[in-house]
Amino acid sequence: MERHMCDMRGFLSFQILWILSKNSMCGDGIAKELETRRGDKPKAGTIYPALKELRINKLISGKKNGREIIYTITPKGMSELKKAKVYFFRSFGDILKETF
């Protein structure tokens, strides 16, 4: 199986890419969106290393806006997100159908 740069083990990178595919936002905005979806807000020590890794792999970019960095998904990130969605549905689609 092909290794994806989007780490599916904890789903954090996948969720961040998906969130940024909808809107560019700062790290705190991403954390708040994750809190809405997951029920708990990730700590800065969790989210910022994930953002850094996504930037290093050129899946997202960041642009300073005052004191904040606004993160945006890159074309490479969109491509990886598409692959990750296929992987996710191949792995969990039947579980989701069974659940809902």
N, C-alpha and C positions, 0 to 999 in steps of 0.2 A: 504494500500500500504506500502511496506517495505521502511523504511527510509534508505537512502544511506549516507555514510560518505562524499561522493563527493557532495558538495553543488551545486545543479543545479539552484538555484534562480538567481544568477548572471553569471553563467557559468564559472567563473574564475577558480575554482578548477578543473572542467571538462577540461577546455582548458589546464591548467598546466599539468594535468596528461596525456592528449593526446600528448602534446609537448614532455614531458619526455619519453613517450613510444617510440618516434622516436629517441631521442638523450639525453644523459645526458648533462646538462649545468648549468652554474651559473645563479644567479638571474637576472643579467643584460641581459644575453642572452635570458632568458625566456621573460623578459619585451620587448626586441626588437622583438622577434618572435610574441608576442601578438600585438605589434604596427603594424607589417606588416599585420596581419590578421584583426585587429579591426579598424585600422586607427588612434588610439591614444595610446600612451605609458602609461601604468599604473604607477602611482606614487609609490615610495618605500613604502609609508604608506599603500598602497593597496596590493602590491604583497608580501611583506615579512610577514605580518600577515597570508596571505593565505598559504605561504610556511611553516610557523611555524605550523599552524593547520594540514597541510598534514603530517608533520614530527611527530607531537604528535600522530596522528592517525595511524602512521606507514605505510602510503601510499607512502611516499618517504623517502629516506635517503640522508644525506649530508656528504660529505667528504671534509675536508679542503685541498685546493691546493694553497699554498702561502697565499695571502690575500682573496682569493675567496673560496666560498663553491660550490662544484659541486654537483648538485642534481641528483638523480637517482630514477626512479620509482621502487618500491619493488614488489615482487610477490602479496602481498595483494593489492597494488595499481593497478596492472594489473587486478586483479579480480574485484575491484570496478569500474575501467574504463569500463570493459566489461558490468557490470550491468548498468552503467550510459549511455552507448551507446544504450542499449536496451530501457531504459527509454526515452532517447532523441528521438529515432526513433518512439517509440510508441506515444509519445506526439506531435512530430513535423513532422513526415514522410509525412503525407498527405498534410501538408502546403508546404513542400519542393517540393513535386510532382506537386502541383498546381502552384507553382511559376516558376518552371523550365520546 
